[in-house]
């Protein structure tokens, strides 16, 4: 249905005794057709005033796209700016090729001035949650108002961790220079582990393994007991073919978290590749079925089976586990 058709139906339902919730749904449909058009928002505002309880109930626990679209604007009208941004972030992540951030309210001074760094960081991560492709010119253009909001909010006194979380979105969008620059700004506020982890992810995306490892090691200096950082470094060492180093890094991580199944499985896989230990291969086969991420499980098995002269029946058992994904 065209934007004009959606608006016409919304007005009919709003003013001729129809369902306020259906009117809101059609208004949200008109927003989807042109997020920059102020008219559908005016209608939503009217509905939110005239049928406040019905509209509030209709979007209280959103499950459909129109409910998230309507809820984001209604939260803005209620002065709940962080929640408004959070809902809009979910909408953008679900359908990033629509210019949702060009909604007039998103650039409203009332919104930007009241939006917190923590709220914008949460909302920015919402955009990345769907796994949709954000690294293209159209999405970057659609997100120009969002990037401006990041700049404005970070110019205020913002926590380093919140700035680092916003830098993740920039990386997802292919804005790697901007992501690294925001990490530098975060460091100027306070050095925290998360900033180094985000920086490592950006360098990894750029293919710079040396800088990736250096960032993870700086993160480890900031949080020496963080076992997952040992695993990050171990995985990098394994990718470089240094399996003794990878196994040693996992052992250091296990000193802090001896029961983590992913860490134990990685240690077993890297020891198999480094030493040919059959006991560790059996341990890997036992733990592999418990790993939460099939892709990582298969990668660990592939590393282990790269060792020559392993028993054929155990190799077959490992391959079956890979095929079970």
MARTORFI-871928 format. One record per residue (C-alpha): residue number from 1; x, y negated, z negated; chain; residue in one letter. Coordinates in steps of 0.1 Angstrom, whole numbers, always signed. Each point is the difference from the previous one (the first is absolute). Example, Ala and Ser with C-alpha at 12.3 -4.5 7.8 and 13.67 -1.06 7.14 Angstrom:
2
> num;east;north;up;chaine;residu
> 1;+123;+45;-78;A;A
> 2;+14;-34;+7;A;S
END
This chain:
325
> num;east;north;up;chaine;residu
> 1;+0;+0;+0;A;X
> 2;+13;-35;+8;A;X
> 3;+9;-25;-28;A;X
> 4;-30;-22;+9;A;X
> 5;-23;+31;-1;A;X
> 6;+13;+10;-34;A;X
> 7;-5;-35;-14;A;X
> 8;-35;-2;+14;A;X
> 9;-10;+32;-16;A;X
> 10;+16;-10;-33;A;X
> 11;-19;-33;+0;A;X
> 12;-33;+18;+8;A;X
> 13;+5;+24;-29;A;X
> 14;+11;-27;-23;A;X
> 15;-29;-24;+6;A;X
> 16;-29;+22;+11;A;X
> 17;-3;+24;-29;A;X
> 18;+25;+26;+11;A;X
> 19;+26;+17;-20;A;X
> 20;+27;-23;-14;A;X
> 21;+25;+28;+1;A;X
> 22;-7;+7;+37;A;X
> 23;+3;-37;+7;A;X
> 24;+34;+0;-17;A;X
> 25;+11;+30;+20;A;X
> 26;-9;-18;+33;A;X
> 27;+18;-31;-12;A;X
> 28;+31;+21;-8;A;X
> 29;-3;+14;+35;A;X
> 30;+1;-35;+14;A;X
> 31;+31;-7;-20;A;X
> 32;+16;+31;+15;A;X
> 33;-6;-14;+34;A;X
> 34;+16;-34;-8;A;X
> 35;+14;-4;-35;A;X
> 36;+8;-36;+6;A;X
> 37;-36;-10;+6;A;X
> 38;-14;-18;-31;A;X
> 39;-37;+8;+8;A;X
> 40;-2;+36;-13;A;X
> 41;+17;-11;-33;A;X
> 42;-26;-27;-4;A;X
> 43;-28;+26;+3;A;X
> 44;+18;+23;-25;A;X
> 45;+2;-29;-24;A;X
> 46;-37;-7;+4;A;X
> 47;-8;+36;-6;A;X
> 48;+23;+1;-30;A;X
> 49;-20;-29;-15;A;X
> 50;-36;+10;+10;A;X
> 51;+4;+37;-6;A;X
> 52;+29;+1;-24;A;X
> 53;-9;+32;-19;A;X
> 54;-8;+20;+32;A;X
> 55;+31;-11;+18;A;X
> 56;+22;+6;-30;A;X
> 57;-14;+35;-4;A;X
> 58;+5;+7;+37;A;X
> 59;+38;-8;-1;A;X
> 60;+7;+10;-36;A;X
> 61;+16;+34;+10;A;X
> 62;+9;-5;+36;A;X
> 63;+4;+31;+23;A;X
> 64;-7;-15;+34;A;X
> 65;+19;-26;+19;A;X
> 66;-27;-26;-1;A;X
> 67;-2;+3;-38;A;X
> 68;+37;-7;-3;A;X
> 69;-2;-30;+24;A;X
> 70;-30;-15;-19;A;X
> 71;+15;+8;-34;A;X
> 72;+33;-18;+8;A;X
> 73;-19;-33;+8;A;X
> 74;-24;+3;-28;A;X
> 75;+29;+5;-25;A;X
> 76;+15;-32;+15;A;X
> 77;-33;-19;-6;A;X
> 78;+0;+13;-36;A;X
> 79;+36;-12;-6;A;X
> 80;+14;+35;-2;A;X
> 81;+29;-7;+24;A;X
> 82;+22;+30;-7;A;X
> 83;-29;+23;+5;A;X
> 84;-10;-18;+32;A;X
> 85;+35;+5;+13;A;X
> 86;+0;+36;-10;A;X
> 87;-32;+8;+19;A;X
> 88;+13;-18;+30;A;X
> 89;+32;+19;-1;A;X
> 90;-19;+32;+1;A;X
> 91;-20;-12;+30;A;X
> 92;+32;-11;+19;A;X
> 93;+18;+33;-7;A;X
> 94;-30;+19;+13;A;X
> 95;-4;-21;+32;A;X
> 96;+32;-21;+4;A;X
> 97;-7;-9;+37;A;X
> 98;-28;-23;-12;A;X
> 99;+11;-35;-11;A;X
> 100;-16;+3;-35;A;X
> 101;+25;-24;-16;A;X
> 102;-13;-28;+22;A;X
> 103;-31;-2;-22;A;X
> 104;-5;-36;-9;A;X
> 105;-1;+7;-37;A;X
> 106;+34;+17;+1;A;X
> 107;+18;-32;+7;A;X
> 108;-22;-21;-23;A;X
> 109;+21;-19;-25;A;X
> 110;-23;+12;-28;A;X
> 111;+9;+36;+9;A;X
> 112;+37;-4;+5;A;X
> 113;+5;-21;-31;A;X
> 114;-17;+25;-23;A;X
> 115;+14;+32;+16;A;X
> 116;+26;+16;-22;A;X
> 117;+32;+16;+11;A;X
> 118;-10;+33;-16;A;X
> 119;-34;-2;+18;A;X
> 120;+15;-7;+34;A;X
> 121;+26;+27;-5;A;X
> 122;-27;+25;-8;A;X
> 123;-20;-11;+30;A;X
> 124;+31;+1;+23;A;X
> 125;+6;+36;-10;A;X
> 126;-37;+8;+8;A;X
> 127;+8;-9;+36;A;X
> 128;+27;+26;+1;A;X
> 129;-20;+28;-16;A;X
> 130;-17;+14;+32;A;X
> 131;+31;+9;+19;A;X
> 132;-12;-21;+30;A;X
> 133;+26;-15;+24;A;X
> 134;+7;-35;-12;A;X
> 135;+32;-5;+20;A;X
> 136;-13;-17;+31;A;X
> 137;-5;-35;+13;A;X
> 138;-38;+0;-3;A;X
> 139;+0;+10;-37;A;X
> 140;+28;-25;-8;A;X
> 141;-21;-28;+17;A;X
> 142;-31;+12;-19;A;X
> 143;+19;-2;-33;A;X
> 144;+14;-35;+5;A;X
> 145;-23;-15;-27;A;X
> 146;+10;+29;-24;A;X
> 147;+37;-7;+6;A;X
> 148;-7;-37;-7;A;X
> 149;-17;+10;-33;A;X
> 150;+30;+20;-10;A;X
> 151;+22;-30;+6;A;X
> 152;-22;-23;-20;A;X
> 153;-5;+23;-29;A;X
> 154;+37;+10;-2;A;X
> 155;+9;-37;+0;A;X
> 156;-16;-2;-34;A;X
> 157;+14;+18;-31;A;X
> 158;-4;+36;+10;A;X
> 159;+13;+32;-16;A;X
> 160;+28;+17;+19;A;X
> 161;-18;+33;+2;A;X
> 162;-31;-16;+16;A;X
> 163;+22;-17;+26;A;X
> 164;+16;+34;+7;A;X
> 165;-33;+16;+5;A;X
> 166;-10;-27;+25;A;X
> 167;+33;+7;+18;A;X
> 168;-13;+36;+6;A;X
> 169;-28;-13;+22;A;X
> 170;+25;-22;+20;A;X
> 171;+21;+31;+6;A;X
> 172;-31;+20;+12;A;X
> 173;-7;-28;+24;A;X
> 174;+35;+2;+15;A;X
> 175;+9;-34;-16;A;X
> 176;+32;+15;-14;A;X
> 177;+20;-32;-2;A;X
> 178;-29;-17;-19;A;X
> 179;-2;+31;-23;A;X
> 180;+37;-2;-9;A;X
> 181;-2;-37;-5;A;X
> 182;-30;+4;-24;A;X
> 183;+21;+26;-19;A;X
> 184;+28;-26;-3;A;X
> 185;-25;-25;-14;A;X
> 186;-13;+26;-25;A;X
> 187;+36;+5;-11;A;X
> 188;+3;-37;-7;A;X
> 189;-29;+3;-25;A;X
> 190;+12;+33;-16;A;X
> 191;+19;+31;+10;A;X
> 192;-23;+30;-2;A;X
> 193;+2;+35;+12;A;X
> 194;-30;-2;+23;A;X
> 195;+16;-28;+21;A;X
> 196;+30;+22;+7;A;X
> 197;-23;+30;+9;A;X
> 198;-20;-22;+24;A;X
> 199;+32;-14;+15;A;X
> 200;+13;+36;+4;A;X
> 201;-32;+9;+19;A;X
> 202;+5;-29;+23;A;X
> 203;+36;+7;+7;A;X
> 204;-10;+36;+7;A;X
> 205;-26;-11;+25;A;X
> 206;+28;-20;+17;A;X
> 207;+21;+31;+1;A;X
> 208;+28;-14;-22;A;X
> 209;+7;+30;-23;A;X
> 210;+30;-17;-17;A;X
> 211;-22;-29;-12;A;X
> 212;-28;+24;-9;A;X
> 213;+23;+20;-23;A;X
> 214;+15;-31;-15;A;X
> 215;-35;-14;-9;A;X
> 216;-10;+33;-16;A;X
> 217;+32;+0;-20;A;X
> 218;-7;-35;-12;A;X
> 219;-35;+11;-10;A;X
> 220;+15;+28;-20;A;X
> 221;+23;-24;-18;A;X
> 222;-31;-19;-10;A;X
> 223;-19;+31;-11;A;X
> 224;+25;+28;-7;A;X
> 225;-26;+24;-13;A;X
> 226;-22;-2;+31;A;X
> 227;+2;+35;+13;A;X
> 228;-17;-8;+34;A;X
> 229;+29;-22;+9;A;X
> 230;+24;+29;-3;A;X
> 231;-23;+19;+24;A;X
> 232;-1;-29;+25;A;X
> 233;+38;+0;+0;A;X
> 234;+2;+38;+2;A;X
> 235;-23;+0;+30;A;X
> 236;+22;-25;+17;A;X
> 237;+31;+21;-7;A;X
> 238;-18;+30;+14;A;X
> 239;-9;-18;+32;A;X
> 240;+37;-9;+3;A;X
> 241;+9;+37;-4;A;X
> 242;+17;-4;-34;A;X
> 243;-19;+28;-18;A;X
> 244;+23;+3;-30;A;X
> 245;-4;-37;-7;A;X
> 246;-38;+4;+4;A;X
> 247;-1;+29;-24;A;X
> 248;+21;-20;-25;A;X
> 249;-23;-30;+2;A;X
> 250;-31;+22;-6;A;X
> 251;+18;+15;-31;A;X
> 252;+4;-35;-13;A;X
> 253;-37;-7;+5;A;X
> 254;-10;+33;-17;A;X
> 255;+19;-12;-31;A;X
> 256;-27;-26;-3;A;X
> 257;-30;+20;+12;A;X
> 258;+7;+37;-1;A;X
> 259;-35;+12;+7;A;X
> 260;-9;-20;+32;A;X
> 261;-8;+26;+27;A;X
> 262;+11;-22;+29;A;X
> 263;+33;-7;-16;A;X
> 264;+6;+37;-8;A;X
> 265;-10;+11;+35;A;X
> 266;+24;-25;+15;A;X
> 267;+28;+11;-22;A;X
> 268;-6;+36;+9;A;X
> 269;-1;-8;+38;A;X
> 270;+32;-20;-2;A;X
> 271;+19;+26;-20;A;X
> 272;-11;+27;+25;A;X
> 273;+15;-21;+28;A;X
> 274;+31;-8;-20;A;X
> 275;+8;+34;-14;A;X
> 276;-23;+26;+16;A;X
> 277;-15;+9;-34;A;X
> 278;-27;+26;+5;A;X
> 279;-13;-7;-35;A;X
> 280;-6;-36;+10;A;X
> 281;-17;+11;+32;A;X
> 282;-24;+21;-21;A;X
> 283;-6;-30;-23;A;X
> 284;-7;-22;+31;A;X
> 285;-25;+25;+13;A;X
> 286;-17;+2;-34;A;X
> 287;-2;-38;-4;A;X
> 288;-8;-9;+36;A;X
> 289;-37;+10;-3;A;X
> 290;-3;-25;-29;A;X
> 291;+14;-30;+19;A;X
> 292;-27;-27;+6;A;X
> 293;+14;-11;+34;A;X
> 294;+1;+26;+27;A;X
> 295;+23;-21;+22;A;X
> 296;+26;-3;-27;A;X
> 297;-3;+37;-9;A;X
> 298;+7;+9;+37;A;X
> 299;+30;-23;+1;A;X
> 300;+15;+16;-31;A;X
> 301;-5;+35;+14;A;X
> 302;+16;-11;+33;A;X
> 303;+30;-13;-19;A;X
> 304;+3;+33;-20;A;X
> 305;-3;+22;+31;A;X
> 306;+28;-19;+17;A;X
> 307;+24;+21;-21;A;X
> 308;+13;+29;+20;A;X
> 309;-4;+37;-8;A;X
> 310;-30;-2;-23;A;X
> 311;-21;+32;-3;A;X
> 312;-24;+4;+29;A;X
> 313;-30;+9;-22;A;X
> 314;+4;-31;-21;A;X
> 315;+3;-21;+31;A;X
> 316;-32;+15;+13;A;X
> 317;-18;-8;-34;A;X
> 318;+12;-36;+2;A;X
> 319;-12;-4;+36;A;X
> 320;-34;+13;-11;A;X
> 321;-2;-27;-26;A;X
> 322;+8;-26;+27;A;X
> 323;-28;+13;+22;A;X
> 324;-25;-1;-29;A;X
> 325;+1;-39;+1;A;X
END
